[in-house]
Amino acid sequence: MEGITFPAWHGKHYVPLAELLVRLGSFGLDLTWRIEFDEVVDPRCAEMERLSADEGMDTLTLLSLTTPFLQLLDAEARGFAQDKPVVVLTEFDSSLWNVRAVDERVLSELRHHYPGAQDL
C-alpha cells in the first residue's frame, strides 16, 4: 500500500474525515469501515467505534456520523473490500493526515485537492 501525508489544516480550514470520505468517490462507496480512536472527543466517536466493531460499518453510515465539523484526535479509519484493507486514513493530533491506499488514483486525487501532500 502506497501513501501520502498532508496537513489537516489548510489555512483556517480543517480537513475532516467526512471530507476525505467524499474525496474517495466511488472507490470508497462500497467499503466496510473499522475505526479506532486513541482519544474520544465526541459521543459520535464512541458510536463509530461501536458500529465498526466486529463486521464494520458501510461508508454511508460512517459518513453520516462524521459531519463536516467533527474534528478528530488520533484516529484511524480502515476501509476494507472483501476483508482486505484497501485504504487507511490516519489522523494525528488534529494536525496531520496520512492516507494509504492500494489504488494510486485515490492518492492522485488527494494530491490534487491537498497541495503540498508528500509521499510516505
N, C-alpha and C positions, 0 to 999 in steps of 0.2 A: 504494500500500500504506500503510495507516494503522499506527500503532504506539503502544506503551506502554513505560514503563521502570519498574522497581521494584528494590528492594534484593535482592541474592542471599541475604542473611541476614535471617531473621526471628527475633529473639532469638538463641538458640543453634542454631537450625535453618538449615542451608544448603539452598537450593533447587537441587538438582542437575538436570542435563539430563534424566535419567530421569523426574523428577517432571513437568517441563514436557511431555515427550512423552506421558505418561499424561494430563495435563490437556487435551491436544489432542483426546482422544477419537477418535471416528470420523473427524473431519476429517483427522487425521494418519495414519490407519491405512494408506492406500494411496499414501502419498507416497514418492518416491525422494529420498534424502538425500545431500548432499555436505557434508563437514565439514572445516574447516581450523583449525589451532591455531597461534598465534604462539609458544606455549611448550608443549612436550610434557612433561607432568608424570607420565605413567604409560605403560607399554608399550601399554596399550589405546588410548591416543590415537594412536600410530603405526599401530596396526591399523585404527582407524577411518578415518584418512586414506587408508591403502592401499585399504581396501574401498570407500571412497566415490569414489575416483579414477575417471575415465572415466564409466561409466554410473551410478554411485552405488549406494547400498545401500537395502534396504527398511527400513521402520520397525521391524519386529521384530528385525532384525539389529542395528540401531543401539541399540535398547533393551537387547538382550542384552549389549552392550558397555559400557553406561552404568549400572552398578549404582548403587543409591541413595547409595553412599558415595564415588563418584568426583567429586572437586572439580576444576573446570577453571580454567585461567588463560587469558584472552584467546582465546576460541574462537568460531567462527561455524558454525552448522548451518543449511543452506538446504534446505528441503523443496520438491520440485518435483512438479507434476502435469502430465503430458504436456509435459515440457520447459519449463514455465513456473514460475518461482518463486512460491509461494503463501504461504510462511511462512519467516521468517528469525529465528533465535534467536541472539542475540549476547551473550556473557558477557564482562564487562570485569573483569579483575584479581580474580576471585572475590568481587566486591563488588556488581555491578550486572548486571541482565539488561535488554536491550532486545529487544522482541518486535514484529515487524512481520508483518502478515497481510492477505490480500485479503478475508477474511471477518470482519466485525465481531463475529460471535458468538464467535469464538476469543478476541478481545480482551476481550469482556464476561465470558467465563468466567474468564479470568485475573485481571481486575479483582476479580471476586467472591472468588477464593481468595487474592489478594495485596492486601489493603487498603493504600492509600497509593500504588498504581500511578498514574502520571501519563502524560498523553499526550505523545508525542514531538513 
